[in-house]
Amino acid sequence: MEVKDLKPTEVFTIFDEITKVPRPSKKEEKIRQYLLDFAKKHGIEAKTDEVGNVVYTKPATPGHEDAPTVILQGHMDMVCESNDKSFDFENTPITTIVDGDWVKANGTTLGADNGIGMAAAMAIFIEPDLVHGPLEALMTVDEETGMTGAFGLGKDMIKGDILLNLDSEDDAEIFVGCAGGVDTVATFNYHRSTAPKDFKYFKIDIRNGLGGHSGGDIHLGHMNANKTLARFLFELTKSHEVSVSEIDGGNLRNAIPRAAHAIIGVHTSKKEEVNAAFNRFVADIEGEYGDIEKTVELTMESVDAPDFCIDSTTSLNLIRALYACPHGVASMSRELEGLVETSTNLASVKMVADSKILVTTSQRSMVNSSKWDIANQVEAVFLLAGAEVQHGEGYPGWKPNMNSPVMQVARDAYKELYGVTPAIKAIHAGLECGLFLEKYPHLDMVSFGPTLQGVHSPSERMFIPAVERFWEQLKLTITKIADLKK
């Protein structure tokens, strides 16, 4: 069976088309054109703003013109992670697989985050028998790597009263709040030094970790490949002179790094000691993570001497800083049981031009002061190591409104359909809702969606039965709002 043959057909047909359109963050030209072509084909009024966001509008069903205007909101871009480093996300469609009750991709992220939200919003606009008030659909750019679409949303692009964010990942749950976040980037400037001739060189490789979303999965204890690599290198530096020629790990600020590698050298006389130390380290990691990380691989192999090494002072400072840098849950909420309140992700380590090494981290919190506290802790670690540190602008959280009228409508709709009262929650991941609320303080908002697992990693998958429940909940919520008055 193919994705387009799944039910609800109207949603999965569009989702199937979306998976065939390349849409990396900051490179949404093709998916934007697809959205505009879809609007033209179906006679939907559409417009764009300077940053590339797209808005659809549709008048109310006759007799419901005075109902609140509902905004259906999702984002165009997707996280691009692949088991095959050569996969070209800019030009190659995602290959989807139907596996029992799940849809997944063949070795890449699926892009259901947030392709399924877009597909549902678009399907609403062509649903012939749906009773609704005035509708808008807002599809933003670059949600995953900076929320620049939400930051730069054009004036008067939306005029609605209620916003339904379709970017959540749990069936039978309605979200009414989210964490704010900020990125912290440390820059190390290094000098190239001659690779010692009497050294033996190795490539240490960590790959195929679980990774995952740095907000939604941060509490699960998945291995951070950057931290694991730094841990071994730090242990080596305590008893050996270590030259570092190359280091790389992770990719995206909002993904827990699944892979990392380094090319290092030790004195030729010490190579057997290093081999033994690595074998002990692998055994330790298997003992600590064996019940969680079932696919991760740690290897060390001999390589030729490199052209240069990072100067010894910088390489030692870098290793110590990466090992000392906090990662994971910093605190849990005292108000909402089970909710991570504050966390930080040691996201990526990259050697770039001009003899620089960039270390990117991402901090999240439901509490603004706590967000900056953990960001400052990260800054302090790297300042002590001699790096230059900069914080991004960050984005605001979305404070839960437990008296939200639309929350009650969406909850009643799900209960009416399935006899279950959905849980009301906040999410540790960042949503664009906080930014929308800054621009449009009057908005009443909720977020809901079908069950997704493994987002931001090649293990991403979507639960097919939950998509139908999501679709029916969305339609009934819109119909119930159509009976309200502004």
PyMOL commands that set and color helices and strands:
alter all, ss='L'
color gray80, all
select helices_A, chain A and resi 3-5+9-19+29-41+112-125+148-151+218-220+225-237+268-289+312-324+368-384+405-418+433-439+464-482
alter helices_A, ss='H'
color red, helices_A
select strands_A, chain A and resi 45-48+54-58+70-75+96-99+102-105+135-140+162-165+173-178+180-189+192-193+199-207+243-249+260-267+297-303+309-310+328-332+340-352+356-365+388-391+423-427+444-447+452-453+461-463
alter strands_A, ss='S'
color yellow, strands_A
deselect
rebuild
show_as cartoon
